[in-house]
Amino acid sequence: MPDTDLTARLRALPDREFLDVVKAASADRPGLGAVHAAAAAEGAGSAAEPTTPPVPEIPPVPGLPSTPDLPTTTDVPPPIQMSAPAPDYTAGGVPTFDRVRDKVEQRYGTALGSDELDRATPAGRSIAEQWDAREKAGHEKLDQIRKSMHASGEQSTAESKENE
């Protein structure tokens, strides 16, 4: 912007008079509303502070208890300061070997306990009994096959002796 006579005269004004000129020049210009508000606030001796609309009063609801002891903003505790990582993590946030081992042992113990509890229920006992019955039947069949093979092996040995 070229330094014109008007610009030079505005620069020469004291701050208070310059703010009066800015307020007067921006008063009826909607596009300069923010400039006008800032000049008006600065002229009043304070920085422009945003204003918040008032909170409407809500009437109490009959039958519901009132809560007059709501915390105010001053009742909020300060944030918790984390000074060092937990002892079972490294400074980079990686779990230590002891932490991982403890977690694995905990999960293994939980699995064993869950298995025990499953077997203690009627459905769990029924499944275990079925498994045992099949296991027993399988062993009996295997013994029968072994006996039949042993018996046929003795017969073939006896037949080979007779043929000699």
GUDO-658329 format. One record per atom (N, C-alpha, C): residue number from 1; residue in three letters; x, y, z. Coordinates in Angstrom, 3 decimals. Example, Ala and Ser with C-alpha at 12.3 -4.5 7.8 and 13.67 -1.06 7.14 Angstrom:
! GUDO-658329
   num   residuo         c1         c2         c3
     1       Ala     13.190     -5.690      7.800
     1       Ala     12.300     -4.500      7.800
     1       Ala     13.200     -3.300      7.800
     2       Ser     12.850     -2.250      7.080
     2       Ser     13.670     -1.060      7.140
     2       Ser     12.900      0.030      7.870
***
This chain:
! GUDO-658329
   num   residuo         c1         c2         c3
     1       Met      0.846     -1.159      0.000
     1       Met      0.000      0.000      0.000
     1       Met      0.905      1.239      0.000
     2       Pro      0.667      2.126     -0.916
     2       Pro      1.525      3.317     -0.973
     2       Pro      1.303      4.198      0.248
     3       Asp      2.368      4.837      0.669
     3       Asp      2.318      5.684      1.857
     3       Asp      1.746      7.047      1.450
     4       Thr      0.424      7.164      1.576
     4       Thr     -0.246      8.405      1.173
     4       Thr     -0.311      9.364      2.345
     5       Asp     -0.868     10.549      2.058
     5       Asp     -1.005     11.570      3.093
     5       Asp     -1.935     11.081      4.198
     6       Leu     -3.019     10.333      3.836
     6       Leu     -3.956      9.819      4.829
     6       Leu     -3.278      8.795      5.736
     7       Thr     -2.499      7.899      5.147
     7       Thr     -1.794      6.884      5.919
     7       Thr     -0.801      7.543      6.874
     8       Ala     -0.115      8.550      6.405
     8       Ala      0.864      9.244      7.252
     8       Ala      0.159      9.934      8.410
     9       Arg     -1.012     10.519      8.160
     9       Arg     -1.735     11.197      9.225
     9       Arg     -2.269     10.189     10.247
    10       Leu     -2.724      9.013      9.776
    10       Leu     -3.219      7.981     10.699
    10       Leu     -2.100      7.442     11.577
    11       Arg     -0.939      7.275     11.003
    11       Arg      0.209      6.784     11.782
    11       Arg      0.635      7.785     12.844
    12       Ala      0.395      9.022     12.598
    12       Ala      0.822     10.060     13.527
    12       Ala     -0.125     10.171     14.729
    13       Leu     -1.329      9.591     14.631
    13       Leu     -2.291      9.694     15.729
    13       Leu     -1.861      8.863     16.929
    14       Pro     -2.194      9.306     18.146
    14       Pro     -1.970      8.470     19.325
    14       Pro     -2.916      7.259     19.261
    15       Asp     -2.600      6.213     20.014
    15       Asp     -3.365      4.957     19.956
    15       Asp     -4.845      5.159     20.254
    16       Arg     -5.174      5.915     21.258
    16       Arg     -6.572      6.101     21.648
    16       Arg     -7.367      6.743     20.502
    17       Glu     -6.800      7.786     19.861
    17       Glu     -7.490      8.460     18.749
    17       Glu     -7.587      7.544     17.536
    18       Phe     -6.520      6.760     17.274
    18       Phe     -6.554      5.832     16.143
    18       Phe     -7.670      4.799     16.329
    19       Leu     -7.844      4.266     17.571
    19       Leu     -8.917      3.312     17.837
    19       Leu    -10.290      3.944     17.611
    20       Asp    -10.428      5.243     17.968
    20       Asp    -11.694      5.932     17.730
    20       Asp    -11.986      6.016     16.234
    21       Val    -10.957      6.275     15.424
    21       Val    -11.125      6.359     13.974
    21       Val    -11.516      4.986     13.419
    22       Val    -10.858      3.928     13.881
    22       Val    -11.153      2.570     13.405
    22       Val    -12.579      2.182     13.783
    23       Lys    -12.995      2.484     15.006
    23       Lys    -14.368      2.179     15.438
    23       Lys    -15.376      2.922     14.570
    24       Ala    -15.109      4.195     14.304
    24       Ala    -16.043      4.991     13.506
    24       Ala    -16.084      4.498     12.062
    25       Ala    -14.928      4.131     11.511
    25       Ala    -14.875      3.704     10.113
    25       Ala    -15.462      2.308      9.903
    26       Ser    -15.428      1.446     10.930
    26       Ser    -15.911      0.072     10.761
    26       Ser    -17.287     -0.161     11.368
    27       Ala    -17.933      0.880     11.866
    27       Ala    -19.193      0.717     12.586
    27       Ala    -20.297      0.118     11.732
    28       Asp    -20.477      0.556     10.519
    28       Asp    -21.594      0.083      9.688
    28       Asp    -21.142     -0.861      8.581
    29       Arg    -20.052     -1.539      8.769
    29       Arg    -19.542     -2.460      7.746
    29       Arg    -19.578     -3.891      8.303
    30       Pro    -20.515     -4.725      7.835
    30       Pro    -20.638     -6.089      8.370
    30       Pro    -19.380     -6.931      8.161
    31       Gly    -18.654     -6.710      7.092
    31       Gly    -17.441     -7.478      6.838
    31       Gly    -16.316     -7.151      7.798
    32       Leu    -16.407     -6.016      8.471
    32       Leu    -15.382     -5.595      9.414
    32       Leu    -15.881     -5.672     10.857
    33       Gly    -16.865     -6.500     11.098
    33       Gly    -17.435     -6.646     12.430
    33       Gly    -16.406     -7.065     13.460
    34       Ala    -15.520     -7.978     13.087
    34       Ala    -14.493     -8.452     14.021
    34       Ala    -13.507     -7.333     14.338
    35       Val    -13.161     -6.528     13.327
    35       Val    -12.240     -5.409     13.540
    35       Val    -12.897     -4.390     14.464
    36       His    -14.172     -4.090     14.214
    36       His    -14.891     -3.125     15.045
    36       His    -14.964     -3.619     16.495
    37       Ala    -15.285     -4.918     16.692
    37       Ala    -15.383     -5.461     18.046
    37       Ala    -14.036     -5.404     18.753
    38       Ala    -12.954     -5.711     18.036
    38       Ala    -11.623     -5.669     18.640
    38       Ala    -11.242     -4.246     19.010
    39       Ala    -11.547     -3.301     18.127
    39       Ala    -11.219     -1.903     18.419
    39       Ala    -12.050     -1.406     19.592
    40       Ala    -13.313     -1.790     19.657
    40       Ala    -14.174     -1.357     20.757
    40       Ala    -13.680     -1.946     22.077
    41       Ala    -13.281     -3.214     22.063
    41       Ala    -12.792     -3.848     23.291
    41       Ala    -11.467     -3.241     23.722
    42       Glu    -10.593     -2.955     22.777
    42       Glu     -9.295     -2.363     23.104
    42       Glu     -9.486     -0.931     23.601
    43       Gly    -10.447     -0.266     23.019
    43       Gly    -10.741      1.103     23.445
    43       Gly    -11.323      1.135     24.842
    44       Ala    -11.966      0.061     25.257
    44       Ala    -12.534      0.004     26.602
    44       Ala    -11.469     -0.301     27.634
    45       Gly    -10.241     -0.594     27.173
    45       Gly     -9.146     -0.824     28.098
    45       Gly     -8.874     -2.291     28.377
    46       Ser     -9.514     -3.215     27.642
    46       Ser     -9.256     -4.635     27.861
    46       Ser     -9.150     -5.329     26.516
    47       Ala     -8.515     -6.450     26.519
    47       Ala     -8.408     -7.233     25.293
    47       Ala     -9.764     -7.835     24.980
    48       Ala     -9.998     -8.115     23.731
    48       Ala    -11.278     -8.706     23.334
    48       Ala    -11.387    -10.104     23.900
    49       Glu    -12.399    -10.306     24.724
    49       Glu    -12.622    -11.622     25.320
    49       Glu    -13.912    -12.194     24.774
    50       Pro    -13.895    -13.443     24.400
    50       Pro    -15.130    -14.020     23.893
    50       Pro    -16.143    -14.125     25.027
    51       Thr    -17.351    -13.824     24.712
    51       Thr    -18.394    -13.926     25.714
    51       Thr    -19.171    -15.205     25.504
    52       Thr    -19.583    -15.823     26.595
    52       Thr    -20.380    -17.035     26.503
    52       Thr    -21.806    -16.694     26.869
    53       Pro    -22.754    -17.276     26.163
    53       Pro    -24.147    -16.978     26.486
    53       Pro    -24.486    -17.525     27.865
    54       Pro    -25.413    -16.889     28.559
    54       Pro    -25.781    -17.384     29.891
    54       Pro    -26.468    -18.739     29.794
    55       Val    -26.247    -19.562     30.804
    55       Val    -26.859    -20.888     30.855
    55       Val    -28.278    -20.725     31.378
    56       Pro    -29.267    -21.232     30.639
    56       Pro    -30.639    -21.063     31.110
    56       Pro    -30.891    -21.889     32.358
    57       Glu    -31.738    -21.366     33.219
    57       Glu    -32.114    -22.061     34.453
    57       Glu    -33.080    -23.184     34.092
    58       Ile    -32.796    -24.392     34.528
    58       Ile    -33.657    -25.534     34.258
    58       Ile    -34.489    -25.792     35.505
    59       Pro    -35.820    -25.768     35.357
    59       Pro    -36.654    -25.989     36.540
    59       Pro    -36.541    -27.432     37.010
    60       Pro    -36.663    -27.686     38.329
    60       Pro    -36.563    -29.058     38.829
    60       Pro    -37.761    -29.886     38.368
    61       Val    -37.504    -31.184     38.152
    61       Val    -38.551    -32.109     37.730
    61       Val    -39.164    -32.711     38.985
    62       Pro    -40.507    -32.636     39.117
    62       Pro    -41.141    -33.219     40.304
    62       Pro    -40.892    -34.721     40.372
    63       Gly    -40.582    -35.215     41.544
    63       Gly    -40.359    -36.643     41.736
    63       Gly    -38.907    -37.060     41.632
    64       Leu    -38.070    -36.238     41.055
    64       Leu    -36.648    -36.566     40.936
    64       Leu    -35.871    -35.790     41.990
    65       Pro    -34.870    -36.436     42.600
    65       Pro    -34.089    -35.712     43.609
    65       Pro    -33.243    -34.629     42.949
    66       Ser    -33.078    -33.525     43.637
    66       Ser    -32.241    -32.454     43.114
    66       Ser    -30.789    -32.766     43.438
    67       Thr    -29.882    -32.205     42.668
    67       Thr    -28.456    -32.425     42.892
    67       Thr    -27.782    -31.074     43.109
    68       Pro    -27.916    -30.509     44.299
    68       Pro    -27.320    -29.191     44.526
    68       Pro    -25.809    -29.239     44.704
    69       Asp    -25.238    -30.402     44.968
    69       Asp    -23.807    -30.491     45.254
    69       Asp    -23.013    -30.933     44.036
    70       Leu    -23.294    -30.367     42.895
    70       Leu    -22.513    -30.697     41.712
    70       Leu    -21.131    -30.073     41.842
    71       Pro    -20.095    -30.775     41.369
    71       Pro    -18.742    -30.210     41.493
    71       Pro    -18.588    -28.991     40.581
    72       Thr    -17.834    -28.038     41.050
    72       Thr    -17.516    -26.872     40.238
    72       Thr    -16.175    -27.111     39.579
    73       Thr    -15.798    -26.208     38.717
    73       Thr    -14.527    -26.383     38.019
    73       Thr    -13.342    -26.344     38.974
    74       Thr    -13.502    -25.729     40.144
    74       Thr    -12.399    -25.692     41.100
    74       Thr    -12.272    -27.009     41.861
    75       Asp    -13.314    -27.870     41.795
    75       Asp    -13.271    -29.149     42.491
    75       Asp    -12.556    -30.243     41.698
    76       Val    -12.157    -29.965     40.483
    76       Val    -11.521    -30.971     39.640
    76       Val    -10.089    -31.177     40.113
    77       Pro     -9.711    -32.432     40.386
    77       Pro     -8.337    -32.661     40.850
    77       Pro     -7.340    -32.414     39.723
    78       Pro     -6.109    -32.127     40.067
    78       Pro     -5.098    -31.898     39.032
    78       Pro     -4.805    -33.203     38.301
    79       Pro     -4.324    -33.133     37.070
    79       Pro     -4.033    -34.357     36.331
    79       Pro     -2.916    -35.159     36.994
    80       Ile     -2.964    -36.454     36.817
    80       Ile     -1.958    -37.349     37.394
    80       Ile     -0.680    -37.240     36.571
    81       Gln      0.426    -37.071     37.262
    81       Gln      1.713    -36.968     36.595
    81       Gln      2.370    -38.347     36.557
    82       Met      2.704    -38.817     35.375
    82       Met      3.397    -40.093     35.215
    82       Met      4.892    -39.786     35.167
    83       Ser      5.606    -40.193     36.199
    83       Ser      7.028    -39.875     36.249
    83       Ser      7.885    -40.957     35.606
    84       Ala      7.562    -42.216     35.829
    84       Ala      8.376    -43.300     35.287
    84       Ala      7.447    -44.418     34.828
    85       Pro      7.906    -45.245     33.877
    85       Pro      7.061    -46.347     33.439
    85       Pro      6.900    -47.382     34.550
    86       Ala      5.897    -48.215     34.418
    86       Ala      5.668    -49.278     35.392
    86       Ala      6.896    -50.169     35.463
    87       Pro      7.149    -50.810     36.616
    87       Pro      8.377    -51.581     36.769
    87       Pro      8.464    -52.786     35.837
    88       Asp      7.341    -53.270     35.316
    88       Asp      7.415    -54.433     34.443
    88       Asp      7.383    -54.054     32.964
    89       Tyr      7.679    -52.789     32.657
    89       Tyr      7.807    -52.319     31.282
    89       Tyr      9.102    -51.532     31.152
    90       Thr      9.697    -51.549     29.971
    90       Thr     10.894    -50.753     29.731
    90       Thr     10.484    -49.307     29.501
    91       Ala     11.456    -48.412     29.413
    91       Ala     11.170    -46.996     29.185
    91       Ala     10.467    -46.792     27.851
    92       Gly     10.696    -47.681     26.893
    92       Gly     10.050    -47.589     25.581
    92       Gly      8.648    -48.173     25.556
    93       Gly      8.178    -48.712     26.697
    93       Gly      6.834    -49.263     26.763
    93       Gly      6.748    -50.739     26.408
    94       Val      7.882    -51.417     26.298
    94       Val      7.909    -52.843     25.956
    94       Val      7.874    -53.650     27.252
    95       Pro      7.016    -54.684     27.336
    95       Pro      6.975    -55.481     28.563
    95       Pro      8.267    -56.269     28.761
    96       Thr      8.654    -56.438     30.025
    96       Thr      9.862    -57.189     30.339
    96       Thr      9.584    -58.686     30.232
    97       Phe     10.637    -59.486     30.270
    97       Phe     10.494    -60.936     30.189
    97       Phe      9.677    -61.461     31.363
    98       Asp      9.932    -60.924     32.550
    98       Asp      9.171    -61.363     33.725
    98       Asp      7.683    -61.100     33.554
    99       Arg      7.329    -59.963     33.002
    99       Arg      5.924    -59.608     32.772
    99       Arg      5.278    -60.601     31.802
   100       Val      5.982    -60.911     30.717
   100       Val      5.434    -61.839     29.719
   100       Val      5.290    -63.232     30.327
   101       Arg      6.315    -63.681     31.074
   101       Arg      6.255    -65.004     31.699
   101       Arg      5.077    -65.094     32.668
   102       Asp      4.896    -64.057     33.501
   102       Asp      3.781    -64.049     34.448
   102       Asp      2.443    -64.109     33.726
   103       Lys      2.325    -63.399     32.629
   103       Lys      1.071    -63.395     31.883
   103       Lys      0.799    -64.769     31.268
   104       Val      1.834    -65.423     30.741
   104       Val      1.671    -66.764     30.163
   104       Val      1.276    -67.753     31.254
   105       Glu      1.940    -67.682     32.419
   105       Glu      1.599    -68.586     33.519
   105       Glu      0.171    -68.358     34.006
   106       Gln     -0.249    -67.115     34.028
   106       Gln     -1.618    -66.812     34.446
   106       Gln     -2.626    -67.412     33.464
   107       Arg     -2.368    -67.269     32.176
   107       Arg     -3.289    -67.823     31.176
   107       Arg     -3.293    -69.345     31.219
   108       Tyr     -2.122    -69.963     31.455
   108       Tyr     -2.054    -71.420     31.543
   108       Tyr     -2.854    -71.910     32.749
   109       Gly     -2.699    -71.219     33.886
   109       Gly     -3.462    -71.584     35.084
   109       Gly     -4.957    -71.428     34.871
   110       Thr     -5.342    -70.387     34.170
   110       Thr     -6.759    -70.171     33.869
   110       Thr     -7.294    -71.297     32.983
   111       Ala     -6.496    -71.713     32.009
   111       Ala     -6.926    -72.799     31.121
   111       Ala     -7.075    -74.104     31.887
   112       Leu     -6.117    -74.401     32.791
   112       Leu     -6.223    -75.625     33.588
   112       Leu     -7.451    -75.589     34.487
   113       Gly     -7.680    -74.460     35.131
   113       Gly     -8.841    -74.325     36.002
   113       Gly    -10.142    -74.440     35.222
   114       Ser    -10.168    -73.883     34.040
   114       Ser    -11.364    -73.969     33.196
   114       Ser    -11.631    -75.415     32.805
   115       Asp    -10.571    -76.151     32.494
   115       Asp    -10.719    -77.572     32.150
   115       Asp    -11.264    -78.361     33.334
   116       Glu    -10.744    -78.068     34.530
   116       Glu    -11.241    -78.750     35.735
   116       Glu    -12.711    -78.449     35.972
   117       Leu    -13.088    -77.200     35.814
   117       Leu    -14.487    -76.827     36.013
   117       Leu    -15.391    -77.482     34.969
   118       Asp    -14.901    -77.573     33.736
   118       Asp    -15.696    -78.238     32.690
   118       Asp    -15.943    -79.691     33.031
   119       Arg    -14.946    -80.348     33.577
   119       Arg    -15.108    -81.760     33.927
   119       Arg    -16.018    -81.950     35.136
   120       Ala    -16.176    -80.907     35.930
   120       Ala    -17.011    -81.018     37.123
   120       Ala    -18.499    -80.886     36.796
   121       Thr    -18.839    -80.400     35.622
   121       Thr    -20.252    -80.258     35.247
   121       Thr    -20.782    -81.585     34.725
   122       Pro    -22.093    -81.790     34.759
   122       Pro    -22.657    -83.036     34.228
   122       Pro    -22.327    -83.253     32.756
   123       Ala    -22.390    -82.214     31.955
   123       Ala    -22.069    -82.365     30.533
   123       Ala    -20.598    -82.734     30.360
   124       Gly    -19.733    -82.115     31.159
   124       Gly    -18.307    -82.426     31.066
   124       Gly    -18.016    -83.853     31.500
   125       Arg    -18.702    -84.312     32.554
   125       Arg    -18.510    -85.699     32.985
   125       Arg    -18.999    -86.662     31.918
   126       Ser    -20.113    -86.354     31.276
   126       Ser    -20.664    -87.221     30.239
   126       Ser    -19.669    -87.374     29.090
   127       Ile    -19.071    -86.267     28.684
   127       Ile    -18.090    -86.326     27.596
   127       Ile    -16.872    -87.128     28.028
   128       Ala    -16.416    -86.922     29.260
   128       Ala    -15.256    -87.671     29.758
   128       Ala    -15.571    -89.159     29.820
   129       Glu    -16.801    -89.504     30.256
   129       Glu    -17.184    -90.927     30.316
   129       Glu    -17.248    -91.526     28.916
   130       Gln    -17.774    -90.773     27.948
   130       Gln    -17.810    -91.268     26.568
   130       Gln    -16.393    -91.490     26.049
   131       Trp    -15.497    -90.549     26.343
   131       Trp    -14.116    -90.682     25.896
   131       Trp    -13.472    -91.933     26.510
   132       Asp    -13.684    -92.102     27.814
   132       Asp    -13.117    -93.278     28.479
   132       Asp    -13.680    -94.570     27.902
   133       Ala    -14.984    -94.617     27.608
   133       Ala    -15.602    -95.821     27.044
   133       Ala    -15.014    -96.130     25.674
   134       Arg    -14.826    -95.119     24.844
   134       Arg    -14.229    -95.338     23.515
   134       Arg    -12.775    -95.785     23.645
   135       Glu    -12.077    -95.189     24.576
   135       Glu    -10.674    -95.567     24.806
   135       Glu    -10.580    -97.032     25.233
   136       Lys    -11.473    -97.422     26.134
   136       Lys    -11.487    -98.808     26.621
   136       Lys    -11.845    -99.767     25.482
   137       Ala    -12.855    -99.416     24.682
   137       Ala    -13.251   -100.267     23.547
   137       Ala    -12.105   -100.378     22.548
   138       Gly    -11.400    -99.287     22.329
   138       Gly    -10.264    -99.336     21.395
   138       Gly     -9.159   -100.250     21.891
   139       His     -8.842   -100.191     23.185
   139       His     -7.812   -101.068     23.755
   139       His     -8.239   -102.539     23.682
   140       Glu     -9.523   -102.793     23.947
   140       Glu    -10.012   -104.178     23.872
   140       Glu     -9.893   -104.703     22.453
   141       Lys    -10.255   -103.879     21.460
   141       Lys    -10.167   -104.319     20.050
   141       Lys     -8.714   -104.564     19.678
   142       Leu     -7.831   -103.681     20.138
   142       Leu     -6.405   -103.855     19.855
   142       Leu     -5.887   -105.151     20.478
   143       Asp     -6.320   -105.483     21.710
   143       Asp     -5.923   -106.743     22.352
   143       Asp     -6.437   -107.944     21.565
   144       Gln     -7.671   -107.857     21.051
   144       Gln     -8.224   -108.956     20.243
   144       Gln     -7.398   -109.172     18.987
   145       Ile     -7.028   -108.087     18.339
   145       Ile     -6.226   -108.199     17.107
   145       Ile     -4.872   -108.817     17.424
   146       Arg     -4.260   -108.390     18.522
   146       Arg     -2.957   -108.948     18.897
   146       Arg     -3.063   -110.443     19.188
   147       Lys     -4.118   -110.849     19.904
   147       Lys     -4.305   -112.268     20.222
   147       Lys     -4.521   -113.085     18.963
   148       Ser     -5.342   -112.526     18.049
   148       Ser     -5.608   -113.284     16.819
   148       Ser     -4.338   -113.405     15.985
   149       Met     -3.523   -112.356     15.975
   149       Met     -2.270   -112.428     15.218
   149       Met     -1.296   -113.394     15.901
   150       His     -1.284   -113.389     17.226
   150       His     -0.401   -114.276     17.971
   150       His     -0.825   -115.730     17.760
   151       Ala     -2.147   -115.947     17.772
   151       Ala     -2.650   -117.307     17.568
   151       Ala     -2.349   -117.774     16.155
   152       Ser     -2.526   -116.903     15.168
   152       Ser     -2.237   -117.318     13.788
   152       Ser     -0.739   -117.506     13.594
   153       Gly      0.054   -116.772     14.331
   153       Gly      1.507   -116.937     14.246
   153       Gly      1.928   -118.261     14.836
   154       Glu      1.279   -118.715     15.899
   154       Glu      1.593   -120.006     16.492
   154       Glu      1.183   -121.138     15.551
   155       Gln      0.035   -120.973     14.880
   155       Gln     -0.428   -121.997     13.945
   155       Gln      0.540   -122.125     12.789
   156       Ser      1.003   -121.008     12.274
   156       Ser      1.920   -121.093     11.136
   156       Ser      3.249   -121.691     11.573
   157       Thr      3.663   -121.472     12.818
   157       Thr      4.897   -122.059     13.313
   157       Thr      4.709   -123.573     13.458
   158       Ala      3.536   -123.962     13.956
   158       Ala      3.261   -125.399     14.101
   158       Ala      3.165   -126.062     12.748
   159       Glu      2.572   -125.406     11.774
   159       Glu      2.455   -125.985     10.421
   159       Glu      3.817   -126.112      9.765
   160       Ser      4.671   -125.160      9.981
   160       Ser      5.998   -125.215      9.365
   160       Ser      6.816   -126.338     10.010
   161       Lys      6.586   -126.618     11.306
   161       Lys      7.301   -127.714     11.962
   161       Lys      6.800   -129.047     11.426
   162       Glu      5.496   -129.139     11.124
   162       Glu      4.932   -130.382     10.607
   162       Glu      5.448   -130.671      9.219
   163       Asn      5.665   -129.644      8.448
   163       Asn      6.122   -129.809      7.074
   163       Asn      7.575   -130.223      7.016
   164       Glu      8.298   -130.127      8.034
   164       Glu      9.695   -130.470      8.011
   164       Glu      9.866   -131.902      8.142
***
